[in-house]
C-alpha cells in the first residue's frame, strides 16, 4: 500500500471518532489545507482559497473549475469587504448533510490535497485537531506530525 492509501485508511478511522464540535485540519506546504468540522447533525469541509495562497501557488481556472466539479462552493467572503458574516467563508467550502460517510470525506480530503493542491506526499503534511472549546486532540494513529510540535 502506498503512502496516500495508508493515510486514507488512517484518516477514515480518525474521522469516524470525531465528536460534534471537533475539527481536523490536514496541512501541506505553502498554506494548503483541508479542514473538517463535525457538527451535531452534519459536517462542513473547507479548503484554502487563492486569497490565502502566495501568487506562485494560486490555483488556475482549470483547477478552480475542478474544485466546483467536486462539489466545493466558491468563497462567499473577501477580507477586504469587512467582518465575516454568519455563514460566509473566505475559503472554498462544502456542507455535508446528515448522512455523510467517513470514507467519502476522507477520499475527498485526500483527493483535494493531492490533485487540487498538488501536495506530493503525506510526508510533507501535518495536522491540527481540536474542539470549539479550545481542547487539543492528539491523533497518533493518523501517522502525521501535529503542527507546532
N, C-alpha and C positions, 0 to 999 in steps of 0.2 A: 504494500500500500504506500502511495506517495504522501508527501508532507501535507498536501491540501486535503487528501482523503482522511488522514488521521485527524487533522484539525476539525474537519466536518463532523466526524463521529463524536469527538470530544465536545464540540460545540452543541450538538443535539442534546447530549446528556446534561450539560450545564443549563441550557435554555429550559429544559423540562422541569428544573427545580427552582427556577426564579419565581418569587412570590410577587403579588401585586405591590407596587411601589418600589420595585427594584429595577435596576438597569444594568446593561452590559455594553461597553464601548470597546470595539476592536480597532486599533490604530496601526496604520502603516507609516512609512516615511512621508515626509513633506505634508503633514497635516491631513492625510487621507484617512477617513474613518467611516465606520458604520456603527450605529447605535440602536439597541433595542430597549424599549421601556415597556414593562408589563404593568397593565392597569387591572382594575378589579374584574372587568368583563371582556377586555380586549387588549390590544398592544399597539405600539407605534414603532416604526422604523425611521431612522433618519440617516442621511449620508451627506457629506460635505458638498457645498456648492462652490462655484467658481469665485464667489466673493471672498472666500477664505483661503484660496489657493494662490500661491505665488504665480505671477504671469507665465512663467515657463512650465507650470504644472496644470494650468487650466485645461478644462475639457473642451474639445472641439464640438462643432454642431452635430457630427455623426454620433459622438459619444453621448451628447445630451439627448439626442433622439432615441438612442438605445435605452437610456435611463427611463424615458417615458414609455417605451415599448414594454419594459419590465414592470411597469405599474407605478413608478415613482412620480410624485407630483412635484411640479416646479416650486421653487421658493416663493413664498407669498409675502415676504417682508424683506426690505433692504435697510441696513443700519442707518443709512443717510436719511431715511424717512421718519426717524424718531423712535420712541419706545416700542417695544414688541407688543402688539395687541394680542389678546387672548385668542388662541387657536392658530396664530400665524407662525410661520417658520422661515428663518433665513436660509435654511438648507433644504435639499430635496427630502421629501418625506412620504410615508405610506401609512395609512390607517389600516390595521388588521382587524377583521371582525372577531366576533365571539369565538368562532371555531377555528382559530388559527392553529397551525401544526408546527411543532418544533423543527421537524425535518425540512419543511418548506422554508421556514425562516432562516435556518442555518444555511441551506442551499443558496438562498438569495443574498445573504450577507457575504458568503464566500465568493459567489459569482460577481458581486459588485466590487469587492476588493480586488479580485483577480482580473476581471475583464473590463471594468469601467475605470478603476483607479490604478490598474497595472502594477499592483504590489507583486513583486516577483516571487516571493516565498514567505511562508509563515515565520521563518527565522527572523524576518525584519519587523515583526509585529509585536505589539504589547496590548495589554487590556487594562481597563478600569472597570470595576463593578462596585455597586453600592446601592443605597436606598435614598429615597427622598428625605428621610430623616437624618441623613448625613453619615449613616453607618457604612463602613468599608466592608466589602465582601472579598474574601480570598478564594481563588479558584485554581488551586494547584493542578486539578485534573484537566484543566484546559491546555496545559502544556506550553503556555506563553508566559513571559515575564510580566509582572504587574508594573504599569507605568509608575515612575517615581521611586522604584526600589533600587 
